Amino acid sequence: MENIPINKIQQSGLITLDLQRYAPDIEYVSFDLKDYLFMELILKEKDFRAALKELDLSSFSEKTVLVYCSTDVIIPMWAYMLVVTKLREVSGPVFAISPSAFLEMLWIRAIDAIDISGWESQKVIIKGCSDIEVPPAAYAHIAWRLLPTVQSLMFGEPCSTVPVYKKKTALSTL
C-alpha cells in the first residue's frame, strides 16, 4: 500500500487571497512642484509661469501625470491649475496627488472589484509574502471588506497564520 501524503491545507476549506494579483498596472509620470520653488520654500508666480513656458512636454505625451509637491510647503491652488493647463493638450489624465496616494487609491479600487460573494462564512487567509510591495492601505481595506462576510480572517501563509478575526457564534457568547 502506497503512503500518499494528504494535503491537509487543501482539505481545510481555507481560501487564500494573494493581494499581489490585484496590483495596479499603470504607467505614470510625476510632476513635482518642488522643482519650481524658490529655495524649496516659495512658489513665485512669474518664475513659475516662465518655467512652464519652457517645459519640455515630450515626457508627458499621452501619459497619466501626477502633480504633487514632495516638500512640506503651501502651494497655491492656481499652480495645479496652471500645470494642468500646460499638460492638457499632450498628456493623458492629470491628477493632483502624490504617487504613493495614487497607488493606494488604485489598490483600493482593485480590492473593491474582488467578487467576495461566495465567501460567506468562509475561512480566509490574506497572503503575507509577495514579490511586490503591497501597501498597508490594501491590507486594511481588504479586512474592512471581508469582516462582515467571512467566518474568520487570517494573515500569513496557510502553514503559519496570524489570526485577525473570528466571528462570534451564538454558543461563544453564552
CORUR-V981500 format. One record per backbone hydrogen bond with DSSP energy under -0.5 kcal/mol. CO is the residue of the C=O (numbers start at 0). NH is the residue of the N-H. If there is no record, write none. Layout:
co=CO nh=NH
co=CO nh=NH
This chain:
co=1 nh=3
co=5 nh=7
co=6 nh=10
co=7 nh=11
co=8 nh=11
co=8 nh=13
co=9 nh=12
co=13 nh=15
co=14 nh=16
co=14 nh=124
co=15 nh=17
co=16 nh=18
co=16 nh=126
co=17 nh=20
co=18 nh=21
co=19 nh=22
co=26 nh=63
co=28 nh=65
co=30 nh=32
co=30 nh=67
co=31 nh=34
co=32 nh=35
co=33 nh=36
co=36 nh=38
co=36 nh=39
co=37 nh=40
co=37 nh=41
co=41 nh=37
co=41 nh=43
co=42 nh=44
co=43 nh=47
co=44 nh=48
co=45 nh=49
co=46 nh=50
co=47 nh=51
co=48 nh=52
co=49 nh=53
co=50 nh=54
co=51 nh=54
co=54 nh=56
co=56 nh=59
co=57 nh=60
co=59 nh=62
co=62 nh=91
co=63 nh=28
co=64 nh=66
co=64 nh=94
co=65 nh=30
co=65 nh=67
co=67 nh=32
co=70 nh=72
co=72 nh=74
co=75 nh=78
co=75 nh=79
co=76 nh=79
co=76 nh=80
co=77 nh=81
co=78 nh=82
co=79 nh=83
co=80 nh=84
co=81 nh=85
co=82 nh=86
co=83 nh=87
co=86 nh=89
co=86 nh=90
co=89 nh=61
co=92 nh=64
co=94 nh=66
co=94 nh=96
co=97 nh=101
co=98 nh=102
co=99 nh=103
co=100 nh=104
co=101 nh=105
co=102 nh=106
co=103 nh=107
co=104 nh=108
co=105 nh=109
co=106 nh=110
co=107 nh=111
co=108 nh=112
co=110 nh=113
co=113 nh=115
co=115 nh=118
co=116 nh=119
co=118 nh=121
co=121 nh=123
co=121 nh=150
co=121 nh=151
co=122 nh=14
co=123 nh=153
co=124 nh=16
co=124 nh=126
co=125 nh=155
co=131 nh=133
co=132 nh=134
co=134 nh=137
co=134 nh=138
co=135 nh=139
co=136 nh=140
co=137 nh=141
co=138 nh=142
co=139 nh=143
co=140 nh=144
co=141 nh=145
co=142 nh=146
co=145 nh=148
co=145 nh=149
co=148 nh=120
co=150 nh=166
co=151 nh=123
co=152 nh=163
co=152 nh=164
co=153 nh=125
co=154 nh=161
co=155 nh=127
co=156 nh=159
co=159 nh=156
co=160 nh=162
co=161 nh=154
co=164 nh=152
co=168 nh=172
co=169 nh=172
co=170 nh=173
